[in-house]
Amino acid sequence: MDEIIAACMTYEGALSEPEDFPKSDEPVWILGKQYSTQTELTALRSDVQSRIWLTYRRNFPAISDSGYTSDKGWGCMLRCGQMVLAEALVRRHLGREWEWRRGINDPTYLRILSMFEDHRRATFSLHVISQLGVDEGKPIGEWYGPNTVAQVMRKLTPFDEWNNFSVCVAMDNIIIIDEIRCSCQGEGDRTWRPLLLFVPLRLGLAEINPVYVPGLKKCFKMPQSLGLIGGKPNHASYFVGFVGEEVVYLDPHTTQEAGSACHKKSAAGEEEQEEGDIDTSYHCSLAQRMPFLHLDPSLALCFYCGTEKEFDDLCNRLRQDVVAPQSAPLFELASTRPHYMREDANATLGAAAACMDLEDHHLESDDDEEFEVLQ
């Protein structure tokens, strides 16, 4: 356990962070929940530790014929994308109030973990994600940006029948409500497919513009928040909340041994390990913090709506707290696709074409972040 704590306090090539949450009058927000460091520090740390932490791994089976048996140095953004997806799975099956404890033997939780193991048979493994990334113009071993990770996750989830997610990526800084609703509703009925929504943004050029920080804080406060993913090349992180003017994050830059919590053994050798040892490697005891203004301007906001009611509530919150009152909104919210965004080929095809476009979108250039820059 000491090794895991140390891994959370430092990451490879960086200085240590001595405290996760110093006592302060400022509330801490973690994925829609508010805490006081004066009276709720234990509950706050338990919440952070209950998030599934996915990091670099070593000694896993080679990814296809690439020869890679570790993702150290290139897989951090992919691990961040996995963490968003893992949090959505926890919300779907275990709920936001679920807490992890060492040695837990919940079959649903272990099934979720198994989906992220490092081999080609796991649904959301690095192996599978890397192969899909090749179709998006990203060779195995190359760093991804948040937009490309979101597109790969959208392509990946149709293979997951257990969860039946609808993954939508809101391009061009606009959330189009009817297209998202269409993608989440089953044909011929109003059955709702759980929504995982990515909103890729570029909030400045070389540095994030401070005018957007209040909007980011509002998003972290929403119960539908899955945080955000972002970071510079070769240094991406999963941001889960904030305190004051600092953002709270889980850092994937710790290299751990690949293994299986379900099968009680590592991928490296024959010796069996205790299930708890592998299980614990998926949970970070102490989060890290950094100033909002140190965020890279290229990022993706993430939200989860398990029901249509939750989606309607999210739209209302975004409209009231993020779009309407902000002098510089993070993005737009539209009931239908604006006329200026409609391609001639789809102009007469109606809502069905809108849904098809959302499901079948492919990146059309090698530029990883091709969405509009907000300044």
N, C-alpha and C positions, 0 to 999 in steps of 0.2 A: 504493500500500500504506500510506503514511503516513496518508492520510485515513481508511482503515479502522481503523487502530490508534487514531487520535484519536477516532473515533466510538465505539470501545469504552471509551475512558477517560472520556468525558463523554457525557451525553445532554442533550437540549434543556432548558434552563431549570434545570440542576442544576450543582453544583460537581463538579470533576474528582476522580477517585480515582487517587492517584499510583502505587499498586502493585497488581498483581493478586494475587500470592501472595508476601508477604514470607517470608523464610526463618525457619522455626520448627520446634520439635520436634513440633508437632501434625501428625498425618497429614491429608491432604486426600482427601476421598472425592468422586469424580465418577461418578455413575450406576453405582454398584456396584464401582468400581475404586479402589484405595487408592494414594496417591502420597506421597512424601516431598519436601518443598521443598528439603531439603538435598542430595539426590542425584538427584532425578528431575524437576527443574523443567522441563527441555526436553520430556520426555515428557508431563508434566502439561499444559503449554501447548499441545502438539500435540493432545492429546485434546480440550481445550476448543475449539480452533480447528476441529477436525474436525466438531463439531456444526453442523447447518445452522441458520443465524441468519436469522430472518425479521423484518424491520423495516417501519416505515412506508415507503410508496413514493409517488411523485408522478408525474403525467403518464401515468397508465394510462388505457385507455378507460373512459368513464363507466360506472358501475354502473347498469344498466337505465336508467330515466328519472330517476334521483335527481340527476344532474348531478355526483356526486362523482367526481373524477379523482385524489384522494389520500385516504388514510385517516388523515392526521395529526390527532391529537387525539381519535380515537375508536376506532381499530382495534387498539389494543395487545393486548387480551385475545384477539382473533381471531388475531393474529400468534403469540401464545403457544400457542394451540391448534394452529396450523399447525406450530409447532416440535415439539410433542409427536408429532404425526402424522408429521412428517419423520423424527424419531428412530426411530419404529416402523418406517418404511420402510427406513431404513438397517439396522436390526437384522435385518429380514426378508431383505434381498437382499445386503447387504454384510458384516454381522456387527459385533459390538461392537468388534472389534480393528481395524476399517477406519480408515485415516487419510487425510485430505484433504491434497493438495498443490496449489500454484498451477499452473494450466494442465492439470490432470488431464483426460483425455479418455475416461474410463470411460463407456461408453454407458448402463450401468445407473444410475450416479450422475447423469448428465445427464437421464435419463428421470425420476428422482425429482425433480430440480429443476424440470423442466418442468411437473410436476403442481401446482406452487405459483405459477406465473407469474400475473401480474395481468391476466387477461382471462377471459371467460366460458367459453372452451373448455377451460381447464385444470381438471382434476377437483377439486382442492382449493384453487382460487383464492379470493381475498377476495370476488370477484364471486359465486361460487356459494354460499359460506358465508353471505354477507349475505342472499342471497335466501332461503335456508333459515331464517335467523334471523327473517325476517318471519313465518314460520309459527309461531314460538315467541313472537310478540308483541313482537319487537324491530325497530323500523323501521330502515332503512339509515341509518347515521350515529349510531346510539345505542350507548352503551357496554354491553358484556356483562359478566356475572359468570362465574366459573368453572363453575358448574353449567349455565348455559345453553349455554356453549361445548361442554361435554361432551355435552349433548343434541343439539346441532347436528351434532357429529362423528359421533354414533351414527346420525343420519338420513342423513348424507352418504356413509358408506362403502359402502352397498349398490350405489352407482353405480360402484364401483371393482372391476371383475372381475379385474384383474391381481393384486391382493393378497388379495381375498376375506377381509378382516378381519371378525371378530366384535367389535363395540364394545359393551361393557357398562358401564352407569352404576349403581354400587351406591348406591341411595338409602337414606335413613333410617338412615345410619351402620351399615349391616350388609351384609356380603358373603355372599351365599347361594350356596354352592358348587355345588349340583346344578343350579341355574338357569343359572349361567355355563357349566358343563360341557355342559349341554343345548344352549345357543346355539352352542357351538363345534364340536359333533359333527354331521357330515353325516347326513342322513336315511338309514336303512338300513345304515349302516356306522359305523366309528369314526374316519373321517377327521377330523383336527383342523383347524379354521379358526384361524389365528393370532389371539390375544386381545389387544385393547387395552382395559385396564380403567381406568375413572375412579372415584375414590372422593371425591365432594364432601363437605366437612366445614365446620363452623363451630366453631372452637376458642376460643370466648370471645365476648364482646359487642363492645366497642369495641377491645379489645386482645387479642392472643393470650395464653392462659393458659400460664405457664412450665411447668406440669406436663406439657404435651404435647410439649415439645421433645425429650426422650429418644426418644419414639416416632418422631418425624419423622426423627431421625438414623438410627435403625434401618432405616427405609424406604430412605433414600439408600444404605445399605450393601448392599442386596440386588441381585443381578445382574439381576433383572427390573425394576429401577427405571427409570422414564422421568422421574423428578423430580416436580415439582409446579408447578402454575400458580396464580397468585393475585395480589392487589394491590388497591389502592384504586381507586375510579372514576377513569378517565383515567390510571391509572398501574399497569398490570399488567406482570409480568415472568415469565420462565421460569427456575425454580430447579433447578439441576442437581447440586448437591452442598453440602458444607459443610467448614469447617475450624474447629476449636474451637467457639466460640459464635457463629460467623458463617456465614450461608448464602451460597452462591455462585450467581450468576445471570447470565443473558443478558438484556440490556435491549433491547426493540424500539423505544425512543424515539429513533431516529435516522432521519431522512427521507432516503431514497436514490432515485435515478432508477429507474423501472420499466424492465425490459428482459428479454431472453431470453439465457441462456447458450448455448442450442442454436443460435440464429439469429444470434448475434454482433451484435446491434443493440439500441439502446435503444428504448423505446416513445415517446420524446419527439420524435425527429427522424430525418432521413434519413441522417445520417452514421453509418457503421458504427463499432462499437467492437470492441476486441480481446475475444475470448471470455473471456480471463483476467480482464479488468477487471470484467465482469458477474459471473463466477464468484466472484471474491474478495469481492464485496459480500454473498455468502451465508455468510461466515465471519468470526467475531469473534476477533481475535487475543488479546485480554485480557479475561477475565471481570471482573465486579465482585462486591463483597461487602457485606453488611449484617448487623447483629445479628439473630439469630432472633426476638428480641422485637419487632423492627420489622415483621415479617410482618403482613399483614392477617389477621384470624382466619378470613376466608372464603377457602377454597382448595380445590384438588382434587389428590389424589395420583394418580399415573399409573404403570401397570405394563404390561409387554409379556411375553407368554408364547407363544413360537413353537410349542411342542409341549405335549401333555398332561402330559408328565413335568415340564416347567418350571412348569406351573400347579400340579401337586401339590407341587412343591418350594416354590413361593411360598406356598401355603396353610400348609405346615409352618412356614416361616420366620415368617410373620405370626402364627401361633398361638403359637410358642415365644418370639418376640422382641418382639412388639408387643402382643398381646392378653393372654397369661397373666401375664407378669412385671410389667407396668406397673400402677401404682396407679390410673392414669386412662387406660385404653386409648383409642386414637384412634377405634376402631370395634369392632363385633362381627364374629365369624366364625361362620356357622351352616351345617350340612350341608344343611338344608332350610329352607324358609320357615317362620318361627315362626307358631303358630296365631293370635296376636294381630294378625299382618299380613295374614292371608288375608281377602280380600273375599268376601262371601257369594256373589257371582256366579261366583267361581272355585273355590269350596270343593270342588266335585265334579268338576272338570275335570282334575285331576291335573297331571302334569309338563308335558304339552303346553300347557296354559293358562299355566303359569308361564313357559314360553319365549315364548309369544305376548305375554304381558304385558311381558316384558323387551324384546321387539323393537318393540312398538307403543306404548310409553309416550309420553304427551304431557304437558307441563306444564299444570296446571289452574288456574294463577293468574298474575297479572302480577308476583308477587313472585319476583325472580330467584333468591333463595337460600331456597327453601321447606323445606330440610331442617332437622332438629332442631339447636338450638344446644347445644354441649357447654360446660359451665362447670367 
